[in-house]
Amino acid sequence: MNIAIVGVSGAVGQELLKILEQRNFPFEDLKLFGSERSVGKEYNCKGKPYKVQLLKHGDDFKGINFAFVSAGSDVSREFADDITRFGCIMIDNSSAFRMDENVPLVVPEVNALDAKFCPRRIVANPNCTTIQMVVALKAIDDISHIKRVYVSTYQAASGAGAAAMDELREQCWDYILGEEVVVKKFPHQLAFNMIPQVDVFTDNGYTKEEMKMYHETRKIMHSDLAVSATCVRVPSFRAHSESIWVETEKPISVDEARKAFAKASGVELIDDVEHSQYPMPLPATGKDAVFVGRIRKDLANPNGLAFWCVADQIRKGAALNAIQIAEYLI
């Protein structure tokens, strides 16, 4: 088993290295690829050093079984043919191929079987907010078909990359010290603030991030369910939170929902409000699970159910999901 990581120097690439080691992923050789800025850098995995090579057109992916690609949509589109030409399966973390009808969009806890049917030898990783939501939705949909979903996301700065985390950190210090707060990465100051915009706005008034949740959820779950999302950037560093409301065909009790979440693959239930126990971003950071809590009946709809959901978006929302796809295919 030979594998590769494209975009190894980024946050997701670094998380991929950690998880390969933590899960003892089976490989004989590991190739690391990056831009000219990262060529020659050395990273360790399973006790061995590996140097970053320049990503270029050619036959560098000959003999590689899986390539985990996390270098942005433009890179994925440009190098997809080079990566897959000799039989390598490209597991892509960008949005480049998610809605391509010949590319499966996979969350292993929900639709692992789809990964086996990839005529282009590309399997797409969904958007981070979609991944954690569908893992939770699957538990409910297995009891009664979900007709519609309303979701508000509370997304950490790291969802916009390492530079965004640095900007939040610097803004916090500047604000506390009474100095001028510099805004570069976000439309507004994020420190001690919330920004109801993630990605750019589309013609219908929703952002691209919100529309991803609509389209990707339907594709992954093979469902006609309707999704309406509001995505908000919040001043936390890592792990996204979501407030989710679902309407099902049949009423589901809170007890039924709790039992479903407790046994669902990839879900960890934290729901003890009497002792203020519920999912939060800080404890979820670095963890594999999708955490669910605050489960309650909707007061306005007898078929409605509300709950709170938190997951580490760099881990389960990107790197871990990609590796789980490869593990399933192996």
C-alpha positions, 0 to 999 in steps of 0.5 A: 500500500503506497499513499500520498498527501497533496498539500501536506503543509496545510492544517488538513495535511498536518492532521492527515499525518497525525491520523495516519500514525494514530490509526496505524494506517497500513502503508509501505511508502508515503509521498508528500507533495506541495508547492514550491514554498514547501518543497524540501520540508521534512515531516515525520510519520510513524517514526520515519522522515519524509520530504515534500516534493514539488507537485507537477504534471507527470507520472509521480503518482504511478504505483500510489494506491490513495492520494489525499488531496487538500490543496484547494479546488484549483489544484484538484482540478488541474492535477486530477488526471495526473493523480488518477491516470495510473489507477490511484484513487484520489480522495479530494478535500476541496469542493471541486468535484463534490457535485459531479454526478460521476464522483461519489460524495462520501461520509462513511457512517452514512453512505460508505457504499457510494465510494465503491462506484467512482468511475473517475477514480475520485471520491469527494470529501464533503464540506465540514459543516455538512459532514458533521450534520449528516452523521447526526441526521442519519440516526434520526432518518433511520427512525423516520424519514426527515422532510426538512432541516433548519440549521444555524452553524457557529463556525470556528476561525480555523475553518478559514485556515491557519492565517485566519486563526492567527488573525483572530489571536492577534485581534484579541490581543490588540483589542484587549490592549486597546490597539488598532484591530487589523482586519484582513481575512474576514469581512469584519473584526472577528474577535469578540464578534460574530459574522453572519457570513461564511464564503461569498453570497449567491444570487438567492441571498444565501452564501456558498457555504449555506448552499453547500449544506443544501446540495451536499446533504441531499446527495449524500443521503440520497434524499429529497429533504430540504435544508435551509442554513444560516452559517455564522463565523464565531471567535472560537479557534477550532471545532464547529457547532450547529443548532439543528431542527428537523421535521420528520414524517412521523413524530419521534420522542426525545427518548427515541432520539437519545437512544438512536444517537447513543448507538449511532456510528460516529456519534457521542451523546452528551446530554445531561442538562441537569449537570450542564453537560452538552457538547462544546467546541473546546472539549471536542477539539482533537476528537474523532466523534460528532457530539450531540446534545440538548435534544428536545421536542420542537414546541411549534411542530409535533413532528419537530425535533431540535438538537445541538451538534459539535465536531472538530472540523479539521479532523472529522470535518476533513482529514479523518473522514478522508482516511475513513473513506480509504479504510473502507475501500481497503 
